[in-house]
Amino acid sequence: MYDRYDRIAEEIKRELSNVIRELKDPRIGGVVSVVAVDVTKDLRYAKAYISVLGSDEEKENALSGLKSAAGFIRREIGNRVMLRHVPEFHFVIDNSIEHGINISKLIDEVRKKDEESK
């Protein structure tokens, strides 16, 4: 069932992506994507799953940049999304996109080997 909390989470995800894209912090310079956002029932906290394509060092830099900009991000979300309480953000690295890319590469390698053996 698609309820109010899911709609709010989707709206926050969309605006969070826009705010992150507008940040000027050089630590967040790589390809940073918001994969998902989960909000608590009281809308006080939001867990944002972030995907960063790059090395582990770039991921850690992006995560620390987002954590240091959390207050600014919260204020911007409050200006863009009409909510009584703007959630406090907790950022988590999500490796699902990178994992999917690796799986695709493995499938391509198997197909290539299969075609060569025929």
N, CA, C and O atoms as a Tinker XYZ file with bonds, in Angstrom:
   472  protein
     1  N      0.847000   -1.179000    0.000000    73     2
     2  CA     0.000000    0.000000    0.000000    64     1     3
     3  C      0.894000    1.246000    0.000000    63     2     4     5
     4  O      1.844000    1.350000    0.776000    81     3
     5  N      0.573000    2.155000   -0.865000    73     3     6
     6  CA     1.348000    3.380000   -1.020000    64     5     7
     7  C      0.719000    4.438000   -0.132000    63     6     8     9
     8  O     -0.303000    5.027000   -0.485000    81     7
     9  N      1.319000    4.677000    1.005000    73     7    10
    10  CA     0.705000    5.583000    1.962000    64     9    11
    11  C      1.420000    6.931000    2.028000    63    10    12    13
    12  O      2.340000    7.202000    1.257000    81    11
    13  N      0.990000    7.743000    2.938000    73    11    14
    14  CA     1.501000    9.108000    3.087000    64    13    15
    15  C      3.007000    9.131000    3.313000    63    14    16    17
    16  O      3.703000    9.978000    2.751000    81    15
    17  N      3.514000    8.219000    4.123000    73    15    18
    18  CA     4.942000    8.204000    4.436000    64    17    19
    19  C      5.784000    7.880000    3.203000    63    18    20    21
    20  O      6.880000    8.413000    3.032000    81    19
    21  N      5.263000    7.007000    2.352000    73    19    22
    22  CA     5.977000    6.689000    1.112000    64    21    23
    23  C      6.018000    7.900000    0.184000    63    22    24    25
    24  O      7.042000    8.173000   -0.441000    81    23
    25  N      4.912000    8.619000    0.097000    73    23    26
    26  CA     4.880000    9.825000   -0.752000    64    25    27
    27  C      5.837000   10.885000   -0.220000    63    26    28    29
    28  O      6.543000   11.531000   -0.994000    81    27
    29  N      5.861000   11.065000    1.088000    73    27    30
    30  CA     6.775000   12.041000    1.690000    64    29    31
    31  C      8.219000   11.621000    1.457000    63    30    32    33
    32  O      9.062000   12.455000    1.129000    81    31
    33  N      8.512000   10.331000    1.624000    73    31    34
    34  CA     9.875000    9.833000    1.405000    64    33    35
    35  C     10.305000   10.055000   -0.041000    63    34    36    37
    36  O     11.453000   10.423000   -0.290000    81    35
    37  N      9.411000    9.839000   -0.992000    73    35    38
    38  CA     9.739000   10.062000   -2.404000    64    37    39
    39  C      9.993000   11.542000   -2.693000    63    38    40    41
    40  O     10.908000   11.887000   -3.440000    81    39
    41  N      9.185000   12.404000   -2.101000    73    39    42
    42  CA     9.375000   13.845000   -2.293000    64    41    43
    43  C     10.701000   14.297000   -1.678000    63    42    44    45
    44  O     11.429000   15.091000   -2.275000    81    43
    45  N     11.008000   13.791000   -0.489000    73    43    46
    46  CA    12.282000   14.128000    0.152000    64    45    47
    47  C     13.437000   13.603000   -0.687000    63    46    48    49
    48  O     14.441000   14.295000   -0.852000    81    47
    49  N     13.311000   12.397000   -1.217000    73    47    50
    50  CA    14.366000   11.815000   -2.063000    64    49    51
    51  C     14.628000   12.695000   -3.279000    63    50    52    53
    52  O     15.779000   12.968000   -3.619000    81    51
    53  N     13.564000   13.133000   -3.927000    73    51    54
    54  CA    13.700000   13.979000   -5.119000    64    53    55
    55  C     14.399000   15.298000   -4.776000    63    54    56    57
    56  O     15.323000   15.713000   -5.475000    81    55
    57  N     13.963000   15.943000   -3.715000    73    55    58
    58  CA    14.558000   17.225000   -3.336000    64    57    59
    59  C     15.970000   17.055000   -2.777000    63    58    60    61
    60  O     16.829000   17.911000   -2.987000    81    59
    61  N     16.211000   15.956000   -2.068000    73    59    62
    62  CA    17.548000   15.682000   -1.550000    64    61    63
    63  C     18.535000   15.510000   -2.700000    63    62    64    65
    64  O     19.669000   15.983000   -2.623000    81    63
    65  N     18.112000   14.843000   -3.753000    73    63    66
    66  CA    18.969000   14.697000   -4.935000    64    65    67
    67  C     19.321000   16.055000   -5.518000    63    66    68    69
    68  O     20.468000   16.301000   -5.891000    81    67
    69  N     18.331000   16.934000   -5.596000    73    67    70
    70  CA    18.576000   18.277000   -6.129000    64    69    71
    71  C     19.529000   19.072000   -5.236000    63    70    72    73
    72  O     20.434000   19.742000   -5.732000    81    71
    73  N     19.327000   18.998000   -3.931000    73    71    74
    74  CA    20.181000   19.744000   -2.999000    64    73    75
    75  C     21.615000   19.233000   -3.072000    63    74    76    77
    76  O     22.552000   20.031000   -3.091000    81    75
    77  N     21.800000   17.918000   -3.113000    73    75    78
    78  CA    23.153000   17.350000   -3.181000    64    77    79
    79  C     23.843000   17.777000   -4.466000    63    78    80    81
    80  O     25.037000   18.075000   -4.464000    81    79
    81  N     23.102000   17.807000   -5.552000    73    79    82
    82  CA    23.673000   18.233000   -6.834000    64    81    83
    83  C     24.128000   19.692000   -6.775000    63    82    84    85
    84  O     25.082000   20.066000   -7.457000    81    83
    85  N     23.460000   20.516000   -5.974000    73    83    86
    86  CA    23.787000   21.939000   -5.876000    64    85    87
    87  C     24.896000   22.239000   -4.861000    63    86    88    89
    88  O     25.397000   23.362000   -4.819000    81    87
    89  N     25.286000   21.253000   -4.045000    73    87    90
    90  CA    26.329000   21.480000   -3.043000    64    89    91
    91  C     27.659000   21.794000   -3.709000    63    90    92    93
    92  O     27.978000   21.257000   -4.770000    81    91
    93  N     28.420000   22.659000   -3.083000    73    91    94
    94  CA    29.707000   23.090000   -3.623000    64    93    95
    95  C     30.896000   22.396000   -2.955000    63    94    96    97
    96  O     32.044000   22.706000   -3.272000    81    95
    97  N     30.643000   21.482000   -2.056000    73    95    98
    98  CA    31.709000   20.797000   -1.320000    64    97    99
    99  C     32.505000   19.890000   -2.265000    63    98   100   101
   100  O     31.916000   19.031000   -2.921000    81    99
   101  N     33.823000   20.060000   -2.350000    73    99   102
   102  CA    34.626000   19.235000   -3.265000    64   101   103
   103  C     34.658000   17.760000   -2.876000    63   102   104   105
   104  O     34.962000   16.911000   -3.714000    81   103
   105  N     34.353000   17.444000   -1.628000    73   103   106
   106  CA    34.321000   16.035000   -1.211000    64   105   107
   107  C     33.157000   15.289000   -1.845000    63   106   108   109
   108  O     33.181000   14.063000   -1.952000    81   107
   109  N     32.138000   16.032000   -2.265000    73   107   110
   110  CA    30.942000   15.422000   -2.840000    64   109   111
   111  C     30.966000   15.587000   -4.357000    63   110   112   113
   112  O     29.914000   15.640000   -4.994000    81   111
   113  N     32.141000   15.667000   -4.928000    73   111   114
   114  CA    32.275000   15.965000   -6.344000    64   113   115
   115  C     31.963000   14.826000   -7.289000    63   114   116   117
   116  O     31.632000   15.082000   -8.446000    81   115
   117  N     32.052000   13.577000   -6.853000    73   115   118
   118  CA    31.865000   12.440000   -7.745000    64   117   119
   119  C     30.409000   12.215000   -8.108000    63   118   120   121
   120  O     29.556000   13.088000   -7.945000    81   119
   121  N     30.157000   11.022000   -8.603000    73   119   122
   122  CA    28.796000   10.650000   -8.969000    64   121   123
   123  C     28.085000   10.173000   -7.704000    63   122   124   125
   124  O     28.276000    9.040000   -7.260000    81   123
   125  N     27.267000   11.048000   -7.133000    73   123   126
   126  CA    26.539000   10.754000   -5.905000    64   125   127
   127  C     25.058000   10.680000   -6.242000    63   126   128   129
   128  O     24.493000   11.618000   -6.806000    81   127
   129  N     24.430000    9.556000   -5.892000    73   127   130
   130  CA    23.009000    9.359000   -6.166000    64   129   131
   131  C     22.281000    9.010000   -4.879000    63   130   132   133
   132  O     22.823000    8.336000   -4.003000    81   131
   133  N     21.056000    9.476000   -4.780000    73   131   134
   134  CA    20.203000    9.089000   -3.661000    64   133   135
   135  C     19.396000    7.884000   -4.123000    63   134   136   137
   136  O     18.564000    7.997000   -5.024000    81   135
   137  N     19.639000    6.740000   -3.511000    73   135   138
   138  CA    18.978000    5.503000   -3.916000    64   137   139
   139  C     17.589000    5.414000   -3.301000    63   138   140   141
   140  O     16.622000    5.084000   -3.988000    81   139
   141  N     17.489000    5.708000   -2.016000    73   139   142
   142  CA    16.209000    5.614000   -1.319000    64   141   143
   143  C     16.263000    6.468000   -0.062000    63   142   144   145
   144  O     17.333000    6.824000    0.430000    81   143
   145  N     15.084000    6.782000    0.438000    73   143   146
   146  CA    14.961000    7.504000    1.706000    64   145   147
   147  C     13.864000    6.822000    2.514000    63   146   148   149
   148  O     12.760000    6.601000    2.016000    81   147
   149  N     14.172000    6.495000    3.751000    73   147   150
   150  CA    13.183000    5.955000    4.687000    64   149   151
   151  C     12.949000    6.993000    5.770000    63   150   152   153
   152  O     13.897000    7.538000    6.335000    81   151
   153  N     11.672000    7.268000    6.059000    73   151   154
   154  CA    11.340000    8.213000    7.123000    64   153   155
   155  C     10.637000    7.466000    8.249000    63   154   156   157
   156  O      9.929000    6.486000    8.016000    81   155
   157  N     10.842000    7.944000    9.467000    73   155   158
   158  CA    10.138000    7.358000   10.602000    64   157   159
   159  C      8.691000    7.831000   10.582000    63   158   160   161
   160  O      8.354000    8.803000    9.905000    81   159
   161  N      7.849000    7.144000   11.323000    73   159   162
   162  CA     6.416000    7.469000   11.326000    64   161   163
   163  C      6.137000    8.875000   11.858000    63   162   164   165
   164  O      5.158000    9.504000   11.458000    81   163
   165  N      6.985000    9.369000   12.750000    73   163   166
   166  CA     6.774000   10.720000   13.267000    64   165   167
   167  C      7.479000   11.781000   12.422000    63   166   168   169
   168  O      7.428000   12.967000   12.745000    81   167
   169  N      8.134000   11.356000   11.342000    73   167   170
   170  CA     8.822000   12.241000   10.389000    64   169   171
   171  C      9.941000   13.057000   11.037000    63   170   172   173
   172  O     10.290000   14.127000   10.539000    81   171
   173  N     10.496000   12.573000   12.124000    73   171   174
   174  CA    11.593000   13.284000   12.792000    64   173   175
   175  C     12.957000   12.891000   12.239000    63   174   176   177
   176  O     13.906000   13.673000   12.293000    81   175
   177  N     13.047000   11.674000   11.705000    73   175   178
   178  CA    14.326000   11.169000   11.211000    64   177   179
   179  C     14.145000   10.560000    9.825000    63   178   180   181
   180  O     13.109000    9.975000    9.510000    81   179
   181  N     15.178000   10.716000    9.014000    73   179   182
   182  CA    15.173000   10.121000    7.677000    64   181   183
   183  C     16.528000    9.476000    7.432000    63   182   184   185
   184  O     17.572000   10.079000    7.679000    81   183
   185  N     16.496000    8.251000    6.946000    73   183   186
   186  CA    17.723000    7.555000    6.578000    64   185   187
   187  C     17.823000    7.615000    5.060000    63   186   188   189
   188  O     16.962000    7.100000    4.346000    81   187
   189  N     18.891000    8.255000    4.578000    73   187   190
   190  CA    19.099000    8.421000    3.138000    64   189   191
   191  C     20.185000    7.457000    2.688000    63   190   192   193
   192  O     21.314000    7.502000    3.176000    81   191
   193  N     19.831000    6.587000    1.754000    73   191   194
   194  CA    20.786000    5.632000    1.200000    64   193   195
   195  C     21.446000    6.275000   -0.012000    63   194   196   197
   196  O     20.780000    6.609000   -0.991000    81   195
   197  N     22.765000    6.444000    0.066000    73   195   198
   198  CA    23.529000    7.173000   -0.935000    64   197   199
   199  C     24.449000    6.210000   -1.672000    63   198   200   201
   200  O     25.122000    5.382000   -1.059000    81   199
   201  N     24.468000    6.330000   -2.991000    73   199   202
   202  CA    25.390000    5.540000   -3.805000    64   201   203
   203  C     26.448000    6.476000   -4.372000    63   202   204   205
   204  O     26.131000    7.520000   -4.941000    81   203
   205  N     27.706000    6.087000   -4.208000    73   203   206
   206  CA    28.825000    6.871000   -4.722000    64   205   207
   207  C     29.659000    5.953000   -5.601000    63   206   208   209
   208  O     30.199000    4.955000   -5.124000    81   207
   209  N     29.765000    6.286000   -6.879000    73   207   210
   210  CA    30.609000    5.505000   -7.772000    64   209   211
   211  C     32.025000    6.029000   -7.656000    63   210   212   213
   212  O     32.296000    7.197000   -7.938000    81   211
   213  N     32.919000    5.160000   -7.243000    73   211   214
   214  CA    34.310000    5.554000   -7.064000    64   213   215
   215  C     34.991000    4.649000   -6.058000    63   214   216   217
   216  O     34.457000    3.610000   -5.670000    81   215
   217  N     36.169000    5.058000   -5.646000    73   215   218
   218  CA    36.951000    4.267000   -4.696000    64   217   219
   219  C     36.350000    4.375000   -3.294000    63   218   220   221
   220  O     35.470000    5.197000   -3.037000    81   219
   221  N     36.846000    3.533000   -2.404000    73   219   222
   222  CA    36.379000    3.582000   -1.015000    64   221   223
   223  C     36.702000    4.923000   -0.369000    63   222   224   225
   224  O     35.933000    5.423000    0.451000    81   223
   225  N     37.835000    5.500000   -0.737000    73   223   226
   226  CA    38.209000    6.810000   -0.197000    64   225   227
   227  C     37.222000    7.884000   -0.658000    63   226   228   229
   228  O     36.834000    8.750000    0.128000    81   227
   229  N     36.815000    7.830000   -1.929000    73   227   230
   230  CA    35.839000    8.800000   -2.441000    64   229   231
   231  C     34.491000    8.629000   -1.750000    63   230   232   233
   232  O     33.794000    9.609000   -1.488000    81   231
   233  N     34.129000    7.389000   -1.456000    73   231   234
   234  CA    32.870000    7.138000   -0.746000    64   233   235
   235  C     32.914000    7.739000    0.653000    63   234   236   237
   236  O     31.967000    8.398000    1.082000    81   235
   237  N     34.007000    7.512000    1.355000    73   235   238
   238  CA    34.142000    8.053000    2.709000    64   237   239
   239  C     34.178000    9.581000    2.697000    63   238   240   241
   240  O     33.592000   10.225000    3.568000    81   239
   241  N     34.863000   10.159000    1.712000    73   239   242
   242  CA    34.896000   11.622000    1.595000    64   241   243
   243  C     33.506000   12.177000    1.334000    63   242   244   245
   244  O     33.110000   13.175000    1.938000    81   243
   245  N     32.762000   11.537000    0.437000    73   243   246
   246  CA    31.411000   12.000000    0.132000    64   245   247
   247  C     30.521000   11.885000    1.361000    63   246   248   249
   248  O     29.732000   12.786000    1.646000    81   247
   249  N     30.645000   10.788000    2.086000    73   247   250
   250  CA    29.833000   10.593000    3.282000    64   249   251
   251  C     30.155000   11.638000    4.350000    63   250   252   253
   252  O     29.247000   12.171000    4.988000    81   251
   253  N     31.439000   11.932000    4.548000    73   251   254
   254  CA    31.798000   12.954000    5.541000    64   253   255
   255  C     31.350000   14.336000    5.079000    63   254   256   257
   256  O     30.955000   15.161000    5.903000    81   255
   257  N     31.406000   14.602000    3.773000    73   255   258
   258  CA    30.914000   15.876000    3.252000    64   257   259
   259  C     29.421000   16.037000    3.467000    63   258   260   261
   260  O     28.952000   17.117000    3.824000    81   259
   261  N     28.674000   14.958000    3.250000    73   259   262
   262  CA    27.225000   15.009000    3.463000    64   261   263
   263  C     26.897000   15.184000    4.944000    63   262   264   265
   264  O     25.981000   15.926000    5.298000    81   263
   265  N     27.638000   14.509000    5.794000    73   263   266
   266  CA    27.388000   14.644000    7.236000    64   265   267
   267  C     27.681000   16.056000    7.719000    63   266   268   269
   268  O     26.963000   16.584000    8.569000    81   267
   269  N     28.731000   16.671000    7.184000    73   267   270
   270  CA    29.048000   18.035000    7.615000    64   269   271
   271  C     28.059000   19.049000    7.049000    63   270   272   273
   272  O     27.885000   20.127000    7.616000    81   271
   273  N     27.414000   18.712000    5.938000    73   271   274
   274  CA    26.433000   19.615000    5.332000    64   273   275
   275  C     25.005000   19.274000    5.749000    63   274   276   277
   276  O     24.059000   19.824000    5.185000    81   275
   277  N     24.829000   18.382000    6.719000    73   275   278
   278  CA    23.493000   17.909000    7.092000    64   277   279
   279  C     22.571000   19.044000    7.534000    63   278   280   281
   280  O     21.388000   19.039000    7.193000    81   279
   281  N     23.086000   20.006000    8.278000    73   279   282
   282  CA    22.258000   21.132000    8.713000    64   281   283
   283  C     21.781000   21.972000    7.544000    63   282   284   285
   284  O     20.613000   22.354000    7.481000    81   283
   285  N     22.688000   22.262000    6.616000    73   283   286
   286  CA    22.320000   23.016000    5.418000    64   285   287
   287  C     21.298000   22.236000    4.593000    63   286   288   289
   288  O     20.313000   22.801000    4.117000    81   287
   289  N     21.537000   20.945000    4.430000    73   287   290
   290  CA    20.625000   20.102000    3.648000    64   289   291
   291  C     19.245000   20.095000    4.294000    63   290   292   293
   292  O     18.236000   20.203000    3.597000    81   291
   293  N     19.191000   19.969000    5.605000    73   291   294
   294  CA    17.908000   19.954000    6.311000    64   293   295
   295  C     17.162000   21.270000    6.116000    63   294   296   297
   296  O     15.951000   21.274000    5.897000    81   295
   297  N     17.881000   22.382000    6.196000    73   295   298
   298  CA    17.252000   23.690000    6.007000    64   297   299
   299  C     16.712000   23.831000    4.582000    63   298   300   301
   300  O     15.605000   24.331000    4.382000    81   299
   301  N     17.491000   23.392000    3.599000    73   299   302
   302  CA    17.046000   23.473000    2.203000    64   301   303
   303  C     15.821000   22.599000    1.953000    63   302   304   305
   304  O     14.890000   23.011000    1.261000    81   303
   305  N     15.823000   21.399000    2.514000    73   303   306
   306  CA    14.659000   20.517000    2.374000    64   305   307
   307  C     13.441000   21.171000    3.024000    63   306   308   309
   308  O     12.335000   21.094000    2.489000    81   307
   309  N     13.636000   21.807000    4.165000    73   307   310
   310  CA    12.545000   22.509000    4.835000    64   309   311
   311  C     11.978000   23.640000    4.002000    63   310   312   313
   312  O     10.778000   23.908000    4.060000    81   311
   313  N     12.824000   24.310000    3.224000    73   311   314
   314  CA    12.348000   25.381000    2.351000    64   313   315
   315  C     11.612000   24.839000    1.134000    63   314   316   317
   316  O     10.756000   25.528000    0.579000    81   315
   317  N     11.926000   23.627000    0.710000    73   315   318
   318  CA    11.380000   23.082000   -0.533000    64   317   319
   319  C     10.192000   22.154000   -0.328000    63   318   320   321
   320  O      9.335000   22.048000   -1.205000    81   319
   321  N     10.128000   21.486000    0.806000    73   319   322
   322  CA     9.053000   20.532000    1.083000    64   321   323
   323  C      8.268000   21.049000    2.280000    63   322   324   325
   324  O      8.843000   21.332000    3.331000    81   323
   325  N      6.978000   21.170000    2.123000    73   323   326
   326  CA     6.138000   21.707000    3.185000    64   325   327
   327  C      5.808000   20.610000    4.198000    63   326   328   329
   328  O      4.914000   19.791000    3.984000    81   327
   329  N      6.549000   20.616000    5.298000    73   327   330
   330  CA     6.333000   19.665000    6.383000    64   329   331
   331  C      6.340000   20.412000    7.706000    63   330   332   333
   332  O      7.019000   21.428000    7.853000    81   331
   333  N      5.590000   19.908000    8.656000    73   331   334
   334  CA     5.600000   20.516000    9.982000    64   333   335
   335  C      6.962000   20.313000   10.641000    63   334   336   337
   336  O      7.513000   21.234000   11.244000    81   335
   337  N      7.500000   19.099000   10.520000    73   335   338
   338  CA     8.816000   18.778000   11.070000    64   337   339
   339  C      9.702000   18.293000    9.936000    63   338   340   341
   340  O      9.368000   17.329000    9.248000    81   339
   341  N     10.813000   18.949000    9.743000    73   339   342
   342  CA    11.781000   18.508000    8.735000    64   341   343
   343  C     12.655000   17.451000    9.398000    63   342   344   345
   344  O     13.216000   17.694000   10.467000    81   343
   345  N     12.776000   16.283000    8.777000    73   343   346
   346  CA    13.527000   15.207000    9.432000    64   345   347
   347  C     15.018000   15.490000    9.541000    63   346   348   349
   348  O     15.598000   16.216000    8.733000    81   347
   349  N     15.613000   14.900000   10.554000    73   347   350
   350  CA    17.061000   14.923000   10.722000    64   349   351
   351  C     17.613000   13.773000    9.875000    63   350   352   353
   352  O     17.133000   12.643000    9.967000    81   351
   353  N     18.618000   14.062000    9.056000    73   351   354
   354  CA    19.113000   13.072000    8.096000    64   353   355
   355  C     20.257000   12.247000    8.656000    63   354   356   357
   356  O     21.141000   12.750000    9.350000    81   355
   357  N     20.209000   10.978000    8.333000    73   355   358
   358  CA    21.304000   10.044000    8.606000    64   357   359
   359  C     21.673000    9.434000    7.253000    63   358   360   361
   360  O     20.832000    8.810000    6.606000    81   359
   361  N     22.914000    9.610000    6.829000    73   359   362
   362  CA    23.351000    9.145000    5.513000    64   361   363
   363  C     24.057000    7.801000    5.633000    63   362   364   365
   364  O     24.883000    7.590000    6.521000    81   363
   365  N     23.710000    6.893000    4.713000    73   363   366
   366  CA    24.274000    5.548000    4.700000    64   365   367
   367  C     24.718000    5.241000    3.271000    63   366   368   369
   368  O     23.989000    5.515000    2.318000    81   367
   369  N     25.914000    4.674000    3.127000    73   367   370
   370  CA    26.400000    4.277000    1.804000    64   369   371
   371  C     25.657000    3.023000    1.362000    63   370   372   373
   372  O     25.560000    2.056000    2.118000    81   371
   373  N     25.135000    3.037000    0.140000    73   371   374
   374  CA    24.436000    1.897000   -0.444000    64   373   375
   375  C     25.231000    1.433000   -1.659000    63   374   376   377
   376  O     25.424000    2.194000   -2.607000    81   375
   377  N     25.684000    0.204000   -1.631000    73   375   378
   378  CA    26.510000   -0.329000   -2.716000    64   377   379
   379  C     25.709000   -1.117000   -3.743000    63   378   380   381
   380  O     26.307000   -1.829000   -4.549000    81   379
   381  N     24.396000   -1.022000   -3.748000    73   379   382
   382  CA    23.583000   -1.850000   -4.637000    64   381   383
   383  C     23.821000   -1.530000   -6.114000    63   382   384   385
   384  O     23.824000   -2.448000   -6.934000    81   383
   385  N     24.017000   -0.271000   -6.476000    73   383   386
   386  CA    24.263000    0.073000   -7.878000    64   385   387
   387  C     25.602000   -0.496000   -8.323000    63   386   388   389
   388  O     25.708000   -1.073000   -9.405000    81   387
   389  N     26.618000   -0.335000   -7.495000    73   387   390
   390  CA    27.936000   -0.876000   -7.819000    64   389   391
   391  C     27.886000   -2.403000   -7.906000    63   390   392   393
   392  O     28.530000   -3.000000   -8.769000    81   391
   393  N     27.131000   -3.024000   -7.023000    73   391   394
   394  CA    26.981000   -4.478000   -7.040000    64   393   395
   395  C     26.278000   -4.916000   -8.329000    63   394   396   397
   396  O     26.661000   -5.919000   -8.932000    81   395
   397  N     25.266000   -4.180000   -8.748000    73   395   398
   398  CA    24.564000   -4.484000   -9.996000    64   397   399
   399  C     25.472000   -4.372000  -11.210000    63   398   400   401
   400  O     25.383000   -5.184000  -12.130000    81   399
   401  N     26.338000   -3.379000  -11.218000    73   399   402
   402  CA    27.295000   -3.215000  -12.322000    64   401   403
   403  C     28.242000   -4.409000  -12.370000    63   402   404   405
   404  O     28.540000   -4.923000  -13.448000    81   403
   405  N     28.716000   -4.852000  -11.207000    73   403   406
   406  CA    29.609000   -6.016000  -11.164000    64   405   407
   407  C     28.907000   -7.279000  -11.647000    63   406   408   409
   408  O     29.511000   -8.078000  -12.363000    81   407
   409  N     27.652000   -7.474000  -11.274000    73   407   410
   410  CA    26.886000   -8.636000  -11.728000    64   409   411
   411  C     26.717000   -8.594000  -13.244000    63   410   412   413
   412  O     26.853000   -9.621000  -13.908000    81   411
   413  N     26.422000   -7.419000  -13.795000    73   411   414
   414  CA    26.283000   -7.280000  -15.252000    64   413   415
   415  C     27.579000   -7.629000  -15.964000    63   414   416   417
   416  O     27.557000   -8.285000  -17.005000    81   415
   417  N     28.705000   -7.199000  -15.415000    73   415   418
   418  CA    30.005000   -7.526000  -16.013000    64   417   419
   419  C     30.241000   -9.031000  -16.003000    63   418   420   421
   420  O     30.715000   -9.594000  -16.991000    81   419
   421  N     29.913000   -9.685000  -14.889000    73   419   422
   422  CA    30.087000  -11.130000  -14.803000    64   421   423
   423  C     29.203000  -11.864000  -15.811000    63   422   424   425
   424  O     29.646000  -12.827000  -16.437000    81   423
   425  N     27.974000  -11.420000  -15.970000    73   423   426
   426  CA    27.068000  -12.037000  -16.944000    64   425   427
   427  C     27.603000  -11.850000  -18.353000    63   426   428   429
   428  O     27.564000  -12.781000  -19.158000    81   427
   429  N     28.103000  -10.661000  -18.661000    73   427   430
   430  CA    28.678000  -10.411000  -19.985000    64   429   431
   431  C     29.880000  -11.304000  -20.249000    63   430   432   433
   432  O     30.044000  -11.811000  -21.359000    81   431
   433  N     30.730000  -11.503000  -19.232000    73   431   434
   434  CA    31.894000  -12.381000  -19.388000    64   433   435
   435  C     31.471000  -13.817000  -19.660000    63   434   436   437
   436  O     32.056000  -14.485000  -20.512000    81   435
   437  N     30.458000  -14.297000  -18.944000    73   435   438
   438  CA    29.975000  -15.663000  -19.145000    64   437   439
   439  C     29.390000  -15.814000  -20.543000    63   438   440   441
   440  O     29.640000  -16.821000  -21.206000    81   439
   441  N     28.622000  -14.842000  -21.003000    73   439   442
   442  CA    28.059000  -14.894000  -22.362000    64   441   443
   443  C     29.162000  -14.912000  -23.410000    63   442   444   445
   444  O     29.087000  -15.655000  -24.388000    81   443
   445  N     30.183000  -14.095000  -23.204000    73   443   446
   446  CA    31.291000  -14.028000  -24.155000    64   445   447
   447  C     32.022000  -15.366000  -24.217000    63   446   448   449
   448  O     32.335000  -15.848000  -25.306000    81   447
   449  N     32.296000  -15.973000  -23.060000    73   447   450
   450  CA    32.952000  -17.281000  -23.024000    64   449   451
   451  C     32.076000  -18.349000  -23.667000    63   450   452   453
   452  O     32.576000  -19.243000  -24.349000    81   451
   453  N     30.773000  -18.252000  -23.449000    73   451   454
   454  CA    29.841000  -19.219000  -24.028000    64   453   455
   455  C     29.825000  -19.114000  -25.550000    63   454   456   457
   456  O     29.796000  -20.132000  -26.240000    81   455
   457  N     29.843000  -17.889000  -26.077000    73   455   458
   458  CA    29.860000  -17.688000  -27.529000    64   457   459
   459  C     31.171000  -18.165000  -28.140000    63   458   460   461
   460  O     31.183000  -18.700000  -29.249000    81   459
   461  N     32.275000  -17.973000  -27.423000    73   459   462
   462  CA    33.582000  -18.405000  -27.925000    64   461   463
   463  C     33.700000  -19.922000  -27.961000    63   462   464   465
   464  O     34.392000  -20.471000  -28.817000    81   463
   465  N     33.029000  -20.600000  -27.039000    73   463   466
   466  CA    33.130000  -22.057000  -26.984000    64   465   467
   467  C     32.257000  -22.741000  -28.030000    63   466   468   469
   468  O     32.420000  -23.938000  -28.268000    81   467
   469  N     31.348000  -22.025000  -28.652000    73   467   470
   470  CA    30.461000  -22.626000  -29.667000    64   469   471
   471  C     31.124000  -22.729000  -31.000000    63   470   472
   472  O     30.515000  -23.210000  -31.956000    81   471
